[in-house]
Protein backbone atom coordinates (compact mmCIF):
# COMPACT_ATOMS: atom_id res chain seq x y z
CA UNK A 1 0.00 0.00 0.00
CA UNK A 2 1.35 3.41 -0.90
CA UNK A 3 2.11 6.16 1.58
CA UNK A 4 -0.93 8.11 0.28
CA UNK A 5 -3.18 5.06 0.76
CA UNK A 6 -1.98 4.55 4.34
CA UNK A 7 -2.55 8.23 5.11
CA UNK A 8 -6.08 8.05 3.70
CA UNK A 9 -6.80 4.84 5.63
CA UNK A 10 -5.48 6.40 8.85
CA UNK A 11 -7.70 9.47 8.35
CA UNK A 12 -10.74 7.25 7.76
CA UNK A 13 -10.06 5.22 10.91
CA UNK A 14 -9.49 8.38 12.94
CA UNK A 15 -12.73 9.94 11.67
CA UNK A 16 -14.68 6.76 12.39
CA UNK A 17 -13.30 6.63 15.94
CA UNK A 18 -14.14 10.30 16.51
CA UNK A 19 -17.71 9.74 15.30
CA UNK A 20 -18.11 6.67 17.52
CA UNK A 21 -16.95 8.65 20.55
CA UNK A 22 -19.28 11.56 19.74
CA UNK A 23 -22.28 9.23 19.34
CA UNK A 24 -21.47 7.56 22.65
CA UNK A 25 -21.07 10.94 24.32
CA UNK A 26 -24.46 12.09 23.03
CA UNK A 27 -26.38 9.05 24.32
CA UNK A 28 -29.12 9.95 26.79
CA UNK A 29 -28.54 8.98 30.40
CA UNK A 30 -31.34 8.44 32.89
CA UNK A 31 -30.96 10.83 35.81
CA UNK A 32 -28.81 13.22 33.78
CA UNK A 33 -30.66 13.88 30.53
CA UNK A 34 -34.11 12.71 31.58
CA UNK A 35 -35.94 11.18 34.51
CA UNK A 36 -38.58 8.51 34.81
CA UNK A 37 -41.53 9.75 36.84
CA UNK A 38 -42.25 7.72 39.98
CA UNK A 39 -45.92 8.58 39.63
CA UNK A 40 -46.94 9.00 36.01
CA UNK A 41 -49.05 12.06 35.21
CA UNK A 42 -52.73 11.07 35.57
CA UNK A 43 -54.55 10.75 32.24
CA UNK A 44 -51.31 11.29 30.31
CA UNK A 45 -50.93 7.71 29.12
CA UNK A 46 -49.72 7.68 25.52
CA UNK A 47 -49.49 11.47 25.46
CA UNK A 48 -46.73 13.60 23.96
CA UNK A 49 -46.64 16.77 26.07
CA UNK A 50 -44.85 19.62 24.31
CA UNK A 51 -43.76 22.18 26.89
CA UNK A 52 -43.04 25.58 25.34
CA UNK A 53 -42.93 29.32 25.93
CA UNK A 54 -43.47 32.17 23.51
CA UNK A 55 -40.38 33.78 25.08
CA UNK A 56 -38.10 30.83 24.28
CA UNK A 57 -36.14 31.22 21.01
CA UNK A 58 -35.42 27.49 20.89
CA UNK A 59 -39.13 26.67 21.25
CA UNK A 60 -39.88 29.02 18.35
CA UNK A 61 -37.29 27.42 16.05
CA UNK A 62 -38.35 23.92 17.12
CA UNK A 63 -42.05 24.70 16.57
CA UNK A 64 -41.37 26.04 13.08
CA UNK A 65 -39.33 23.07 11.91
CA UNK A 66 -39.84 20.01 14.09
CA UNK A 67 -43.05 19.90 16.16
CA UNK A 68 -45.47 19.46 13.24
CA UNK A 69 -43.59 16.71 11.40
CA UNK A 70 -42.82 14.78 14.61
CA UNK A 71 -46.42 15.01 15.83
CA UNK A 72 -47.67 13.90 12.42
CA UNK A 73 -45.46 10.79 12.56
CA UNK A 74 -46.66 9.76 16.04
CA UNK A 75 -50.32 10.84 15.80
CA UNK A 76 -51.57 7.23 15.64
CA UNK A 77 -49.43 6.25 18.64
CA UNK A 78 -49.74 9.15 21.08
CA UNK A 79 -51.92 12.21 21.59
CA UNK A 80 -50.23 15.61 21.27
CA UNK A 81 -50.80 18.11 24.08
CA UNK A 82 -49.13 21.54 24.08
CA UNK A 83 -48.33 23.05 27.49
CA UNK A 84 -47.29 26.70 27.70
CA UNK A 85 -45.05 27.69 30.63
CA UNK A 86 -46.73 30.58 32.40
CA UNK A 87 -43.58 31.27 34.42
CA UNK A 88 -41.49 32.24 31.37
CA UNK A 89 -41.92 35.55 29.61
CA UNK A 90 -43.34 38.78 30.94
CA UNK A 91 -46.85 37.81 29.85
CA UNK A 92 -46.53 34.07 30.37
CA UNK A 93 -49.64 33.73 32.51
CA UNK A 94 -51.81 35.67 30.07
CA UNK A 95 -50.41 33.75 27.10
CA UNK A 96 -51.11 30.44 28.87
CA UNK A 97 -54.72 31.47 29.41
CA UNK A 98 -55.16 32.58 25.79
CA UNK A 99 -53.59 29.37 24.49
CA UNK A 100 -55.76 27.18 26.78
CA UNK A 101 -58.95 28.84 25.54
CA UNK A 102 -57.91 28.54 21.89
CA UNK A 103 -56.88 24.89 22.26
CA UNK A 104 -60.34 24.13 23.65
CA UNK A 105 -62.03 26.12 20.86
CA UNK A 106 -60.06 24.21 18.22
CA UNK A 107 -60.90 20.87 19.84
CA UNK A 108 -64.61 21.79 20.04
CA UNK A 109 -64.55 22.73 16.34
CA UNK A 110 -62.70 19.51 15.43
CA UNK A 111 -59.68 21.44 14.13
CA UNK A 112 -56.19 19.97 14.51
CA UNK A 113 -53.77 22.18 16.41
CA UNK A 114 -51.46 21.89 13.37
CA UNK A 115 -54.08 22.96 10.84
CA UNK A 116 -53.65 26.35 9.16
CA UNK A 117 -57.11 27.29 10.52
CA UNK A 118 -56.20 26.47 14.13
CA UNK A 119 -56.75 29.53 16.31
CA UNK A 120 -54.17 28.16 18.74
CA UNK A 121 -51.54 27.83 15.99
CA UNK A 122 -52.26 31.32 14.65
CA UNK A 123 -52.03 32.90 18.11
CA UNK A 124 -48.91 30.94 19.07
CA UNK A 125 -47.03 32.03 15.96
CA UNK A 126 -48.30 35.61 16.33
CA UNK A 127 -46.82 35.65 19.86
CA UNK A 128 -43.57 34.11 18.61
CA UNK A 129 -43.28 36.57 15.70
CA UNK A 130 -44.05 39.62 17.82
CA UNK A 131 -41.57 38.62 20.51
CA UNK A 132 -38.71 37.18 18.44
CA UNK A 133 -38.97 38.56 14.90
CA UNK A 134 -40.35 42.02 15.58
CA UNK A 135 -38.85 42.36 19.08
CA UNK A 136 -42.07 43.85 20.41
CA UNK A 137 -43.22 43.81 23.99
CA UNK A 138 -46.54 42.04 24.23
CA UNK A 139 -48.75 44.71 25.78
C-alpha positions in Angstrom: 0.0 0.0 0.0 1.3 3.4 -0.9 2.1 6.2 1.6 -0.9 8.1 0.3 -3.2 5.1 0.8 -2.0 4.6 4.3 -2.6 8.2 5.1 -6.1 8.0 3.7 -6.8 4.8 5.6 -5.5 6.4 8.8 -7.7 9.5 8.4 -10.7 7.2 7.8 -10.1 5.2 10.9 -9.5 8.4 12.9 -12.7 9.9 11.7 -14.7 6.8 12.4 -13.3 6.6 15.9 -14.1 10.3 16.5 -17.7 9.7 15.3 -18.1 6.7 17.5 -16.9 8.7 20.6 -19.3 11.6 19.7 -22.3 9.2 19.3 -21.5 7.6 22.6 -21.1 10.9 24.3 -24.5 12.1 23.0 -26.4 9.1 24.3 -29.1 10.0 26.8 -28.5 9.0 30.4 -31.3 8.4 32.9 -31.0 10.8 35.8 -28.8 13.2 33.8 -30.7 13.9 30.5 -34.1 12.7 31.6 -35.9 11.2 34.5 -38.6 8.5 34.8 -41.5 9.7 36.8 -42.2 7.7 40.0 -45.9 8.6 39.6 -46.9 9.0 36.0 -49.1 12.1 35.2 -52.7 11.1 35.6 -54.6 10.7 32.2 -51.3 11.3 30.3 -50.9 7.7 29.1 -49.7 7.7 25.5 -49.5 11.5 25.5 -46.7 13.6 24.0 -46.6 16.8 26.1 -44.9 19.6 24.3 -43.8 22.2 26.9 -43.0 25.6 25.3 -42.9 29.3 25.9 -43.5 32.2 23.5 -40.4 33.8 25.1 -38.1 30.8 24.3 -36.1 31.2 21.0 -35.4 27.5 20.9 -39.1 26.7 21.3 -39.9 29.0 18.3 -37.3 27.4 16.1 -38.4 23.9 17.1 -42.0 24.7 16.6 -41.4 26.0 13.1 -39.3 23.1 11.9 -39.8 20.0 14.1 -43.0 19.9 16.2 -45.5 19.5 13.2 -43.6 16.7 11.4 -42.8 14.8 14.6 -46.4 15.0 15.8 -47.7 13.9 12.4 -45.5 10.8 12.6 -46.7 9.8 16.0 -50.3 10.8 15.8 -51.6 7.2 15.6 -49.4 6.2 18.6 -49.7 9.1 21.1 -51.9 12.2 21.6 -50.2 15.6 21.3 -50.8 18.1 24.1 -49.1 21.5 24.1 -48.3 23.0 27.5 -47.3 26.7 27.7 -45.1 27.7 30.6 -46.7 30.6 32.4 -43.6 31.3 34.4 -41.5 32.2 31.4 -41.9 35.6 29.6 -43.3 38.8 30.9 -46.8 37.8 29.9 -46.5 34.1 30.4 -49.6 33.7 32.5 -51.8 35.7 30.1 -50.4 33.8 27.1 -51.1 30.4 28.9 -54.7 31.5 29.4 -55.2 32.6 25.8 -53.6 29.4 24.5 -55.8 27.2 26.8 -59.0 28.8 25.5 -57.9 28.5 21.9 -56.9 24.9 22.3 -60.3 24.1 23.7 -62.0 26.1 20.9 -60.1 24.2 18.2 -60.9 20.9 19.8 -64.6 21.8 20.0 -64.6 22.7 16.3 -62.7 19.5 15.4 -59.7 21.4 14.1 -56.2 20.0 14.5 -53.8 22.2 16.4 -51.5 21.9 13.4 -54.1 23.0 10.8 -53.6 26.4 9.2 -57.1 27.3 10.5 -56.2 26.5 14.1 -56.8 29.5 16.3 -54.2 28.2 18.7 -51.5 27.8 16.0 -52.3 31.3 14.6 -52.0 32.9 18.1 -48.9 30.9 19.1 -47.0 32.0 16.0 -48.3 35.6 16.3 -46.8 35.7 19.9 -43.6 34.1 18.6 -43.3 36.6 15.7 -44.0 39.6 17.8 -41.6 38.6 20.5 -38.7 37.2 18.4 -39.0 38.6 14.9 -40.3 42.0 15.6 -38.8 42.4 19.1 -42.1 43.9 20.4 -43.2 43.8 24.0 -46.5 42.0 24.2 -48.7 44.7 25.8 
